[in-house]
Amino acid sequence: MDEPAQSARIERLIRALKDSQVSVVWNATRELARFEAAAAVALPALQEALGSPDSASRLWARYAIARITNDLPAHLPHFIAALDDRTTLFPGMASAVLAGFGPAAQAAVPRLIRELDEDDSEYRASAAGALAGIGPDAAAAVPALIRTLDDTDEKVRWYAAWALGQIGPAAMTAVPALLTALNDTDDDVRGYAARALGHIGDLSASASISHALRALQTDDNPNLRLAASEALARLETVSLADA
């Protein structure tokens, strides 16, 4: 997008912050956040949006401000506190905000770990997704994510597998549980488990992982065969690099 088109888009998004439909406001704030510093002109309108009677609009406005100013530390306590909102925010919305900051949200890891034990599966799934976004800096969550691989909700299980893969080699203790997850009743869980093994494995563990992934290459589901092949390719790359 060239500069004139970008400026015009940002101006339209600023106007959308006044829309009567809160979903329009949410989408406008999220898109403004993607422009980061280029959307600095929107900061006065976003500051005004912090006074919205709608808590989700306030949350997303703060998210956009944090992204545009590149000052997450000033806002992170607000986002962590929002994880306790069980009345005015949609389940998992606060975790989704934290996921957008990646490793910079590491301070939220202890609170996200507790979120994995919530009764509502949306909270659990979103927390695992946020931990995936934080990546290797969420290593403290590995034991909780291993337990989450046994969750009753398949969406939560595949988010947990994804998170373990994004944490990478620091999640080596999850290998046995992920090998078991290759036999999950849900194909998405199996696929994410396969990819996670490709991200976690190294020479010391690749023999058992390779055997399981090669078996998955014969599965009837082409997506699972692809996941297994991609994981094996990553393992082979690691092996060559370490040789």
C-alpha positions in Angstrom: 0.0 0.0 0.0 1.5 3.3 -1.1 1.7 6.2 1.4 -1.3 8.2 0.1 -3.5 5.0 0.2 -2.2 4.2 3.6 -3.0 7.6 5.0 -6.5 7.5 3.5 -7.0 4.1 5.0 -5.9 5.3 8.5 -8.3 8.2 8.3 -11.2 6.0 7.5 -10.3 3.7 10.4 -10.1 6.8 12.7 -13.7 7.7 11.7 -14.7 4.1 12.3 -13.8 4.5 15.9 -17.0 6.5 16.3 -19.2 3.8 14.8 -22.2 2.8 16.8 -21.5 -0.9 16.2 -18.8 -2.0 18.7 -17.6 -4.8 16.4 -16.7 -2.1 13.8 -14.7 -0.3 16.5 -12.9 -3.5 17.5 -11.9 -4.2 13.9 -10.8 -0.6 13.3 -8.6 -0.6 16.4 -7.0 -4.0 15.4 -6.3 -2.7 11.9 -4.8 0.5 13.2 -2.5 -1.5 15.5 -1.2 -3.3 12.4 0.0 0.0 11.0 2.1 0.5 14.2 4.0 3.8 14.2 2.6 4.9 10.8 -0.8 5.2 12.6 0.4 7.8 15.2 -2.1 10.2 13.9 -4.8 8.0 15.4 -3.5 8.3 18.9 -5.8 11.1 20.0 -8.9 9.2 18.8 -7.7 6.0 20.4 -7.1 7.8 23.7 -10.7 9.0 23.5 -11.8 5.4 22.9 -10.3 4.5 26.2 -13.3 6.2 27.7 -15.8 4.0 25.8 -18.6 2.4 27.9 -17.8 -0.9 26.1 -14.9 -2.7 27.9 -13.8 -4.6 24.8 -13.5 -1.3 22.8 -11.4 0.0 25.6 -9.2 -3.1 25.6 -8.6 -3.0 21.8 -8.0 0.7 21.9 -5.3 0.2 24.5 -3.9 -2.7 22.3 -3.6 -0.3 19.4 -2.0 2.4 21.5 0.6 -0.1 22.8 1.4 -1.3 19.3 1.5 2.2 17.8 3.7 3.7 20.5 5.8 0.4 20.9 5.4 0.7 24.6 3.9 -2.5 25.8 5.4 -2.3 29.3 3.2 0.7 30.1 0.1 -1.2 29.2 0.9 -4.9 30.0 -0.5 -4.7 33.6 -3.9 -3.6 32.1 -3.9 -6.6 29.7 -3.0 -9.1 32.4 -5.7 -7.6 34.7 -8.2 -8.0 31.8 -7.7 -11.8 32.1 -9.8 -11.6 35.3 -12.8 -10.0 33.5 -15.5 -12.7 33.4 -18.5 -10.4 32.9 -17.9 -7.8 30.2 -15.3 -9.4 27.8 -15.9 -12.3 25.5 -14.1 -15.5 26.7 -10.5 -15.5 25.6 -10.5 -12.0 24.3 -7.8 -10.8 26.8 -5.6 -13.7 25.9 -6.0 -12.9 22.2 -4.8 -9.4 22.9 -1.7 -10.7 24.7 -1.0 -13.1 21.8 -0.5 -10.0 19.5 2.6 -9.0 21.4 4.5 -12.2 21.1 7.6 -12.5 23.3 7.1 -9.0 24.7 4.2 -10.4 26.8 6.4 -12.9 28.7 5.4 -11.3 32.0 1.9 -12.7 31.4 3.0 -16.3 31.3 2.2 -17.2 35.0 -1.3 -15.8 34.6 -1.8 -17.5 31.3 -0.8 -20.8 32.9 -3.6 -20.4 35.4 -6.0 -19.7 32.5 -5.4 -23.2 31.2 -7.4 -24.5 34.2 -10.5 -22.4 33.5 -13.9 -24.2 33.1 -14.7 -22.5 29.8 -12.8 -24.1 27.0 -12.5 -20.8 25.2 -10.4 -19.4 28.0 -8.2 -22.5 27.9 -7.8 -22.4 24.1 -7.0 -18.7 23.9 -4.5 -19.0 26.7 -2.7 -21.7 24.9 -2.7 -19.6 21.8 -1.2 -16.7 23.6 1.5 -18.9 25.0 2.2 -20.0 21.4 2.6 -16.4 20.5 5.1 -15.8 23.2 7.1 -18.8 22.0 10.3 -19.9 23.7 9.9 -17.3 26.5 6.9 -19.3 27.6 8.9 -22.3 28.6 7.6 -22.2 32.1 4.2 -23.2 30.7 5.5 -26.5 29.3 4.3 -28.8 32.2 0.8 -27.2 32.1 0.6 -27.5 28.3 1.6 -31.2 28.6 -1.4 -31.7 30.9 -3.5 -29.7 28.5 -2.8 -32.2 25.7 -5.4 -34.4 27.6 -8.1 -31.7 27.5 -11.6 -32.8 26.8 -11.9 -30.2 24.0 -10.0 -30.9 20.8 -9.5 -27.2 20.0 -7.7 -26.8 23.4 -5.6 -29.8 22.6 -4.4 -28.6 19.3 -3.6 -25.1 20.6 -1.6 -26.8 23.3 0.3 -28.9 20.8 0.9 -25.7 18.7 2.2 -23.9 21.8 4.6 -26.6 22.6 6.0 -26.5 19.1 6.4 -22.7 19.2 8.3 -23.0 22.5 10.6 -25.3 20.7 13.6 -27.3 22.2 12.8 -26.0 25.7 9.7 -28.2 25.5 11.7 -31.4 25.1 9.9 -33.0 28.1 6.7 -32.8 26.1 8.0 -35.3 23.5 6.4 -38.4 25.1 3.0 -36.7 25.4 3.2 -35.4 21.8 4.1 -38.8 20.5 0.9 -40.0 22.2 -1.0 -37.1 20.7 -0.1 -38.5 17.2 -2.9 -41.0 18.0 -5.4 -38.4 19.1 -9.0 -38.9 17.9 -8.9 -35.5 16.2 -6.8 -35.1 13.1 -6.0 -31.4 13.7 -4.4 -32.4 17.1 -2.4 -35.1 15.4 -1.2 -32.6 12.8 -0.1 -30.0 15.3 1.6 -32.6 17.4 3.6 -33.8 14.4 4.7 -30.3 13.6 5.5 -29.6 17.2 7.8 -32.7 17.3 9.6 -31.3 14.3 10.2 -28.0 16.1 11.3 -29.7 19.4 13.3 -32.7 18.3 17.1 -33.0 18.1 19.6 -35.7 17.6 19.1 -37.1 21.1 15.4 -37.7 20.5 15.0 -37.9 16.8 15.1 -41.7 16.5 11.8 -42.3 18.3 10.3 -39.2 16.8 11.3 -40.1 13.3 9.8 -43.6 13.7 6.5 -42.2 14.7 6.5 -39.5 12.0 7.4 -42.0 9.3 4.4 -44.1 10.3 2.2 -41.0 10.0 3.4 -40.5 6.5 1.2 -43.5 5.5 -2.0 -42.0 7.0 -5.1 -41.7 4.9 -5.3 -38.0 5.6 -3.1 -36.0 3.2 -2.8 -33.1 5.6 -1.3 -35.5 8.2 1.1 -36.9 5.7 2.2 -33.4 4.8 2.6 -32.5 8.5 4.7 -35.6 9.1 6.9 -34.9 6.1 7.4 -31.2 7.1 8.4 -32.3 10.6 10.8 -34.9 9.3 12.4 -32.4 7.0 13.0 -30.0 10.0 14.5 -32.9 12.0 16.8 -33.8 9.1 17.9 -30.1 8.9 18.7 -30.0 12.6 20.6 -33.3 12.3 22.7 -31.9 9.4 23.4 -28.7 11.3 24.6 -30.6 14.3 26.7 -33.1 12.4 
